[in-house]
């Protein structure tokens, strides 16, 4: 399966002036034209690099399949 566009967002807490702000967008990756197997590998590598190897995150995936224009 081939993916035409993808967007990966990482949400977490940030600290500003000693105060924690929860549920903030801390990073993202967007791209076009990738094979599903490569996308899975990219997800695994991104999660490990940004969140750490043993992090626990809730993950949500939305998939839209539309007719070609």
C-alpha positions as CSV (number, residue, x, y, z in Angstrom):
1,X,0.0,0.0,0.0
2,X,1.2,3.5,-0.9
3,X,0.5,6.6,1.2
4,X,0.1,9.9,-0.7
5,X,0.5,12.2,2.2
6,X,1.2,11.8,5.9
7,X,1.5,13.9,9.0
8,X,3.0,12.7,12.4
9,X,2.4,14.9,15.4
10,X,4.0,14.6,18.8
11,X,2.0,16.2,21.7
12,X,3.3,16.6,25.2
13,X,4.1,19.0,28.0
14,X,6.2,22.1,27.7
15,X,7.6,24.4,30.4
16,X,7.4,28.2,30.2
17,X,8.6,30.4,33.0
18,X,8.4,27.6,35.5
19,X,4.8,26.6,34.5
20,X,3.8,23.3,32.8
21,X,1.6,23.6,29.7
22,X,0.1,20.2,28.9
23,X,-1.1,18.9,25.5
24,X,1.2,21.1,23.4
25,X,2.4,20.3,19.9
26,X,6.1,19.5,20.5
27,X,7.1,18.3,17.1
28,X,5.8,17.1,13.7
29,X,6.8,15.5,10.4
30,X,4.9,15.8,7.2
31,X,5.6,14.2,3.8
32,X,4.3,12.8,0.6
33,X,4.6,9.5,-1.3
34,X,5.8,6.8,1.1
35,X,5.2,3.0,1.2
36,X,3.3,1.8,4.3
37,X,6.2,-0.4,5.4
38,X,8.5,2.6,5.3
39,X,6.0,4.7,7.2
40,X,5.8,2.2,10.0
41,X,9.6,2.2,10.3
42,X,9.6,6.0,10.3
43,X,7.0,6.0,13.1
44,X,9.0,3.6,15.2
45,X,12.3,5.6,14.7
46,X,10.6,9.0,15.3
47,X,8.9,7.8,18.5
48,X,12.2,6.3,19.8
49,X,14.2,9.4,18.9
50,X,11.8,12.0,20.3
51,X,10.1,10.2,23.2
52,X,12.7,7.6,24.2
53,X,12.8,3.9,23.8
54,X,10.6,3.0,26.7
55,X,8.1,5.8,26.5
56,X,4.4,5.2,26.8
57,X,2.1,7.3,24.6
58,X,-1.5,7.1,23.5
59,X,-1.4,6.8,19.7
60,X,-4.2,7.8,17.4
61,X,-4.2,7.0,13.6
62,X,-6.7,8.5,11.2
63,X,-6.8,7.1,7.6
64,X,-8.7,8.8,4.8
65,X,-9.3,6.9,1.5
66,X,-10.6,9.2,-1.2
67,X,-11.2,8.9,-4.9
68,X,-8.6,10.3,-7.2
69,X,-9.4,13.7,-8.7
